[in-house]
Amino acid sequence: MSAPKFTTLGCRLNAYETEAMKELAQQAGLDNAVVVNTCAVTSEAVRKARQEIRKLRRENPNARLIVTGCAAQTEPDTFAQMPEVDVVIGNTEKMRPEIWTGMAADFIGESEAVQVDDIMSVTETAGHLIDGFGTRSRAYVQVQNGCDHRCTFCIIPYGRGNSRSVPAGVVVDQIKRLVDKGYNEVVLTGVDLTSWGADLPAAPKFGDLVMRILRLVPDLPRLRISSIDSIEVDDNLMLAIASEPRLMPHLHLSLQHGDDLILKRMKRRHLRDDAIRFTEEAKKLRPDMTFGADIIAGFPTETEAHFENSLKLVTDCDLTWLHVFPYSKREGTPAAKIPNQVNGKVIKERAARLRAAGAAQVQQHLQAQIGRTHHILMENAHMGRTEQFTEVSFAKLQIEGQIITAVITGTAIGQLNA
């Protein structure tokens, strides 16, 4: 008997759900299986999933190969037709204990080898909670899943379904358990975090959840937010930024572009000035705040002038940590049908320029930290992260999971020294 092997592709939420599947598979007694949790964000992500599946089949010729995740949800036939694949299960199905029990007992025959239901009919988040996913220092808590928006470049709503929220009481109870286990930092994660609460009674806002966690879990040293849509930020979240030192001063923003016309063609709900206004206001409330951002290079119809507005946004919003995505045509999205697709070489060159601008911002941020005192959460014996999520390297051994106070003495490539 051998425990199932899991491979995760894509986002942090996928990694979280892989941990849930590991528990479900173990409880079901599934053995001699390989599970691939796929990503569908770009055509390249699907290609990589297929490549990984072929590699895993070569390495595990006798195991049952199970494919799940967003690409399995949006393109079940693509994977079902691969000779390497035995079973395809959807994003809802992968969280159901009975599915894993069926696979462990060999209940799933050929007629049931593809189990992918309509994700749009799902109205609740999976009740399976993971206590302590992450390092021994930081735990991730899923508070929301799915997305109600339909950005023209994005396939994710069709992989994740509509937005649905975990009730605040459930979230608070989980965080209390994590603190009792010794975790010093909790990260709230989801597909569209700032939409949290819209489907719950009285429609609370995401800021209400943040304030409730900080009030009801006073022993939690650090609360971090993963990625937010700045146009949806509510008054209580701004209040938390201004008044709660335990809320970490680092926000990753879903900006996607810096030109108003391209933002409209992307069907985003904000304009360039909205992004600038938000970052300026957040900095006023919390001067040590840093920002990351997702930006797409080479969206269809993007001219050099449009791109220059994205490039300029990096400094206009004082962005430090960039996630740059070269645009990749994704079949099934409206953007794939837009004429005037940008040449691949141009996309690559623009993405490189954005990354260079981001690297310059990182270096500026690092230099500004020299001589400053930071509270650093140790991820391992030699590396920790500041409140702004900046890596700090230590020559002397430290205790993993502890928050230590240290003065920054210098910089290295992409990180600080203490």
ZAMARGU-4260 file (C-alpha; in steps of 0.2 Angstrom, whole numbers, plus 5000, padded with zeros to 4 digits):
<rodrens>
0) 5000/5000/5000 | 5007/5017/4995 | 4999/5034/5000 | 4993/5044/4985 | 5004/5057/4977
5) 4998/5075/4975 | 5004/5088/4962 | 4997/5106/4963 | 4998/5118/4949 | 4992/5136/4950
10) 4986/5147/4964 | 4987/5147/4983 | 4969/5142/4984 | 4973/5126/4974 | 4987/5122/4986
15) 4975/5124/5001 | 4962/5113/4993 | 4976/5100/4989 | 4979/5099/5008 | 4960/5096/5010
20) 4961/5082/4997 | 4975/5074/5006 | 4965/5072/5021 | 4950/5066/5012 | 4960/5053/5002
25) 4968/5047/5019 | 4952/5045/5027 | 4945/5035/5013 | 4960/5024/5012 | 4964/5028/4994
30) 4981/5021/4989 | 4992/5019/4974 | 4985/5035/4966 | 4992/5051/4958 | 4981/5066/4959
35) 4984/5082/4949 | 4976/5098/4954 | 4976/5108/4938 | 4975/5127/4934 | 4965/5135/4920
40) 4971/5153/4921 | 4979/5153/4904 | 4981/5141/4889 | 4999/5139/4895 | 4993/5133/4912
45) 4982/5119/4903 | 4997/5114/4892 | 5008/5113/4907 | 4995/5102/4916 | 4995/5090/4901
50) 5014/5089/4901 | 5014/5086/4920 | 5001/5072/4918 | 5012/5063/4905 | 5027/5065/4915
55) 5018/5058/4931 | 5011/5043/4921 | 5029/5038/4915 | 5035/5039/4933 | 5020/5030/4940
60) 5014/5017/4927 | 5003/5007/4938 | 4995/5020/4948 | 4977/5027/4946 | 4979/5044/4939
65) 4966/5057/4945 | 4964/5074/4937 | 4955/5088/4946 | 4955/5107/4948 | 4950/5122/4937
70) 4956/5115/4920 | 4947/5098/4924 | 4931/5109/4928 | 4932/5119/4912 | 4939/5106/4900
75) 4934/5089/4907 | 4935/5081/4889 | 4952/5087/4886 | 4959/5077/4901 | 4947/5062/4899
80) 4953/5059/4881 | 4971/5058/4887 | 4976/5039/4888 | 4986/5043/4904 | 4971/5048/4914
85) 4959/5037/4923 | 4947/5048/4932 | 4942/5067/4930 | 4933/5075/4945 | 4927/5093/4946
90) 4931/5107/4958 | 4915/5103/4968 | 4917/5084/4968 | 4935/5085/4974 | 4929/5091/4991
95) 4916/5077/4993 | 4921/5063/5005 | 4910/5051/4995 | 4919/5053/4979 | 4936/5048/4988
100) 4927/5034/4996 | 4921/5028/4979 | 4938/5029/4972 | 4946/5020/4986 | 4933/5006/4985
105) 4934/5005/4966 | 4916/5010/4965 | 4920/5022/4950 | 4918/5012/4934 | 4921/5018/4916
110) 4904/5026/4915 | 4909/5037/4930 | 4926/5041/4925 | 4922/5059/4922 | 4912/5067/4937
115) 4911/5086/4934 | 4894/5094/4938 | 4888/5112/4934 | 4899/5123/4945 | 4887/5138/4943
120) 4874/5128/4953 | 4885/5127/4968 | 4879/5140/4982 | 4890/5135/4997 | 4908/5134/5000
125) 4915/5117/5004 | 4914/5114/5023 | 4931/5105/5023 | 4942/5116/5034 | 4961/5114/5035
130) 4970/5119/5051 | 4988/5124/5048 | 4991/5123/5029 | 5007/5132/5025 | 5023/5133/5035
135) 5024/5131/5054 | 5024/5150/5055 | 5010/5155/5043 | 4992/5147/5040 | 4980/5150/5026
140) 4961/5151/5029 | 4949/5150/5014 | 4935/5162/5017 | 4928/5164/5000 | 4927/5155/4983
145) 4921/5159/4966 | 4918/5175/4957 | 4903/5185/4951 | 4912/5196/4939 | 4916/5192/4921
150) 4932/5200/4916 | 4934/5197/4897 | 4951/5188/4899 | 4947/5177/4913 | 4941/5159/4913
155) 4941/5157/4932 | 4922/5159/4936 | 4919/5144/4925 | 4931/5134/4935 | 4926/5141/4952
160) 4908/5146/4950 | 4899/5161/4957 | 4905/5169/4973 | 4901/5161/4990 | 4907/5165/5007
165) 4912/5155/5023 | 4901/5162/5037 | 4911/5174/5049 | 4908/5163/5064 | 4916/5148/5055
170) 4931/5158/5050 | 4934/5165/5068 | 4933/5148/5076 | 4945/5141/5063 | 4957/5155/5067
175) 4956/5153/5086 | 4961/5134/5083 | 4976/5140/5073 | 4981/5152/5086 | 4979/5138/5099
180) 4991/5128/5089 | 5004/5141/5089 | 5002/5150/5073 | 5008/5168/5073 | 5001/5173/5056
185) 4985/5169/5047 | 4982/5174/5029 | 4964/5176/5022 | 4962/5168/5005 | 4949/5167/4991
190) 4946/5170/4973 | 4938/5187/4975 | 4941/5191/4993 | 4932/5208/4993 | 4916/5200/4987
195) 4915/5191/5004 | 4898/5192/5013 | 4887/5197/4998 | 4878/5180/4999 | 4877/5180/5018
200) 4862/5186/5028 | 4863/5205/5030 | 4877/5205/5017 | 4891/5210/5028 | 4907/5217/5020
205) 4925/5210/5020 | 4930/5224/5031 | 4917/5218/5044 | 4925/5201/5044 | 4943/5208/5046
210) 4937/5219/5061 | 4928/5204/5068 | 4943/5192/5067 | 4954/5205/5076 | 4942/5209/5089
215) 4937/5191/5093 | 4954/5183/5092 | 4965/5195/5102 | 4979/5183/5103 | 4982/5182/5085
220) 4998/5192/5082 | 4997/5195/5063 | 4983/5195/5050 | 4987/5196/5032 | 4976/5198/5017
225) 4981/5189/5001 | 4973/5198/4985 | 4960/5211/4984 | 4950/5221/4971 | 4953/5239/4977
230) 4937/5246/4970 | 4927/5235/4982 | 4936/5240/4998 | 4924/5245/5011 | 4925/5258/5025
235) 4928/5245/5039 | 4943/5238/5029 | 4950/5256/5027 | 4947/5258/5046 | 4957/5242/5049
240) 4971/5248/5038 | 4972/5264/5048 | 4969/5258/5066 | 4974/5239/5067 | 4993/5236/5068
245) 4990/5217/5068 | 4984/5219/5050 | 4999/5218/5040 | 5004/5233/5029 | 5005/5223/5013
250) 4990/5223/5000 | 4991/5213/4983 | 4980/5222/4971 | 4970/5215/4956 | 4974/5230/4945
255) 4977/5221/4928 | 4981/5237/4918 | 4985/5256/4919 | 4975/5262/4904 | 4956/5266/4905
260) 4952/5260/4887 | 4960/5243/4890 | 4952/5242/4907 | 4935/5244/4899 | 4939/5231/4886
265) 4944/5220/4900 | 4927/5223/4909 | 4936/5229/4924 | 4926/5240/4937 | 4939/5253/4940
270) 4949/5266/4931 | 4967/5271/4932 | 4963/5286/4944 | 4953/5274/4955 | 4969/5263/4958
275) 4980/5279/4961 | 4967/5286/4973 | 4966/5270/4983 | 4985/5268/4985 | 4987/5286/4990
280) 4973/5285/5003 | 4980/5268/5010 | 4997/5276/5011 | 4991/5291/5021 | 4982/5280/5033
285) 4997/5268/5035 | 5013/5275/5029 | 5022/5259/5029 | 5010/5251/5018 | 5017/5242/5002
290) 5008/5235/4987 | 5009/5221/4975 | 4999/5220/4959 | 4994/5209/4945 | 4997/5217/4928
295) 4994/5209/4911 | 5005/5214/4897 | 4999/5213/4879 | 4980/5212/4880 | 4972/5213/4863
300) 4972/5230/4855 | 4985/5236/4868 | 4996/5250/4859 | 5013/5256/4865 | 5004/5271/4872
305) 4992/5260/4882 | 5006/5250/4888 | 5015/5265/4894 | 5001/5269/4905 | 5003/5252/4913
310) 5022/5255/4915 | 5019/5272/4923 | 5006/5265/4935 | 5020/5255/4944 | 5027/5271/4950
315) 5011/5281/4951 | 5004/5268/4963 | 5021/5265/4971 | 5019/5246/4967 | 5033/5235/4975
320) 5029/5217/4971 | 5023/5214/4953 | 5015/5198/4946 | 5017/5201/4927 | 5006/5190/4916
325) 5010/5190/4897 | 4993/5190/4889 | 4989/5172/4883 | 4973/5169/4872 | 4961/5158/4882
330) 4948/5149/4872 | 4931/5152/4880 | 4934/5170/4885 | 4928/5185/4876 | 4945/5192/4874
335) 4951/5178/4864 | 4938/5184/4850 | 4944/5202/4850 | 4953/5207/4834 | 4970/5215/4834
340) 4979/5202/4845 | 4996/5209/4850 | 5011/5200/4842 | 5019/5187/4854 | 5036/5195/4853
345) 5029/5212/4858 | 5020/5204/4872 | 5036/5196/4879 | 5046/5212/4877 | 5032/5222/4886
350) 5031/5210/4900 | 5050/5211/4902 | 5049/5230/4904 | 5036/5228/4917 | 5046/5216/4927
355) 5061/5227/4926 | 5051/5242/4932 | 5045/5230/4947 | 5063/5225/4950 | 5068/5243/4952
360) 5054/5247/4964 | 5059/5232/4974 | 5077/5238/4975 | 5071/5255/4980 | 5060/5247/4994
365) 5075/5237/5000 | 5087/5251/5001 | 5074/5261/5011 | 5074/5248/5025 | 5092/5248/5029
370) 5094/5254/5047 | 5075/5251/5051 | 5069/5239/5064 | 5057/5226/5059 | 5046/5212/5067
375) 5051/5197/5056 | 5041/5181/5056 | 5053/5167/5053 | 5048/5154/5040 | 5064/5144/5042
380) 5080/5145/5052 | 5088/5157/5040 | 5074/5167/5032 | 5059/5177/5038 | 5047/5190/5032
385) 5044/5208/5038 | 5027/5215/5040 | 5027/5221/5022 | 5031/5203/5016 | 5049/5207/5012
390) 5062/5192/5014 | 5075/5194/5027 | 5090/5183/5027 | 5099/5179/5044 | 5117/5172/5046
395) 5113/5166/5063 | 5100/5152/5066 | 5083/5158/5072 | 5068/5148/5078 | 5055/5144/5065
400) 5038/5151/5068 | 5044/5165/5080 | 5042/5184/5077 | 5059/5192/5081 | 5064/5210/5081
405) 5079/5214/5071 | 5088/5229/5063 | 5090/5228/5044 | 5109/5229/5040 | 5110/5228/5021
410) 5102/5220/5005 | 5105/5206/4994 | 5096/5202/4977 | 5078/5203/4981 | 5080/5202/5000
415) 5086/5211/5016 | 5099/5205/5028 | 5098/5207/5047
</rodrens>
